[in-house]
Amino acid sequence: MPHKIVTNQLRSYPAAKAEIPELVSVKHVFVKTAARLNNCAENSHQPTCQRERHVRGFRDLKCAQKFLSCFGLIRQHFTLKRHLLCALLYRKHLAARFDAWREFAELAQNPSAAY
């Protein structure tokens, strides 16, 4: 059971808190956020957060960061300008890229297979 709930001044928070009987006795603290107060901190990790949205399966932040640092290098290989392609052509291009990736991955795991 929390001792206090800290939220911004959105009106829906007290209404939601009132609907849960267990939270009636919990102190509700409102924090007024100043505009652009966290811009430096927020913008510095924005690309990482954007990529992490696609990788929600990771529970550990270190594992996600490790994966994203490697995946960032190959991401462009799989990113197509979908708005410029019809669905059939998009699927064909993506399938070809995945085939090329599978070949590369097999060579990386077993370098002697190339000879």
Secondary structure, 3 states (H helix, E strand, C coil): CCCEEEECCCCHHHHHHHHCHHHCCCEEEECCCCCCCCHHHHHHCHHHHHHHHHCCCCCCHHHHHHHHHHHHHHHHHHCCCHHHCCHHHHHHHHHHHHHHHHHHHHHHHCHHHHC
